[in-house]
Amino acid sequence: MKIDVFFTPAGLDEQAIRDKSVVVIDVLRASTTMIAALENGAKEIIPVNEVEKAISIASSLAKGQALLCGERQGQIIEGFDLGNSPQEYVKEKIKDKSIVFSTTNGVKTLNQAKEAKIHDLIVASFNNVSIVKEYILKPENIEHNLAIICSGKNNRFSLEDVICAGLLIEKIAIDKKTEITYLLSDTAKAARMLFEQYRGNETNALMESEHGKFLISLGFEKDVEICSKIDSSQILPRLENGVIKQYKVETKKFKRVN
């Protein structure tokens, strides 16, 4: 298995990820919010780039079935039901609902990747990194090369996404149950090294990152803390027929990385 990391989606072309397993990471906050939504009973997440299209899709669904959710510049889109804070996605609001989801970075990265002829696509954050690793190392998946795409912010490098990519690579590398030969690209090696630098200080890393500071300035400090929690969830969001749904995979209790 060759493991490659794309620090941003800028310049990503179809050939670079063709036939690969793709992991999309947007720690702050789209990946984390999608995990929270599925954890609390959302039926599915429909990723949409444009606000107008999101409104159209939501209105085409049965009354009361869909929620319009997303953000621009960190804030809830005017007229939408929910923003991009994982704290908003509680069972009382979202259970059995279709989440029509539009965000500045993560959703656009996801949609860019899904247009390619890939093997499959899953969504990762710190919250679910071990279950993502378990899925990647399933016997039917290890024959496929892996592309980890960091969403970044406005096509610029984001520290938190690359640290998360490095953590995922670390977990794959030290797994004792699966005999796997893996080859790391230069960017994958760099991501792993960056994770090692911040190992055990993930919350501080997110708080001190550019995007973390931006969200804190908007009053979302608790979100940043939630987004930094390793293995707080065993939810695996997976692309199925153009929408994100929870994929059932054999689970166990994971321990936080020390």
Stockholm file with secondary structure:
# STOCKHOLM 1.0

chainA/1-258         MKIDVFFTPAGLDEQAIRDKSVVVIDVLRASTTMIAALENGAKEIIPVNEVEKAISIASSLAKGQALLCGERQGQIIEGFDLGNSPQEYVKEKIKDKSIVFSTTNGVKTLNQAKEAKIHDLIVASFNNVSIVKEYILKPENIEHNLAIICSGKNNRFSLEDVICAGLLIEKIAIDKKTEITYLLSDTAKAARMLFEQYRGNETNALMESEHGKFLISLGFEKDVEICSKIDSSQILPRLENGVIKQYKVETKKFKRVN
#=GR chainA/1-258 SS CEEEEESSSTTCCHHHHTTSEEEEECTTTHHHHHHHHHHTTCSEEEECSSHHHHHHHHHHSCTTTEEEEEEETTEECTTCSBCSCGGGCCHHHHTTCEEEEECSSHHHHHHHHHTSCCSEEEEECGGGHHHHHHHHTSTTTTTSCEEEEECTBTTBCCHHHHHHHHHHHHHHHHCSSSCCCCEECHHHHHHHHHHHHHTTCHHHHHHHSHHHHHHHHTTCHHHHHHHTCTTSCCCCEEEETTEEEECCCCCCCCCCCC
#=GC SS_cons         CEEEEESSSTTCCHHHHTTSEEEEECTTTHHHHHHHHHHTTCSEEEECSSHHHHHHHHHHSCTTTEEEEEEETTEECTTCSBCSCGGGCCHHHHTTCEEEEECSSHHHHHHHHHTSCCSEEEEECGGGHHHHHHHHTSTTTTTSCEEEEECTBTTBCCHHHHHHHHHHHHHHHHCSSSCCCCEECHHHHHHHHHHHHHTTCHHHHHHHSHHHHHHHHTTCHHHHHHHTCTTSCCCCEEEETTEEEECCCCCCCCCCCC
//
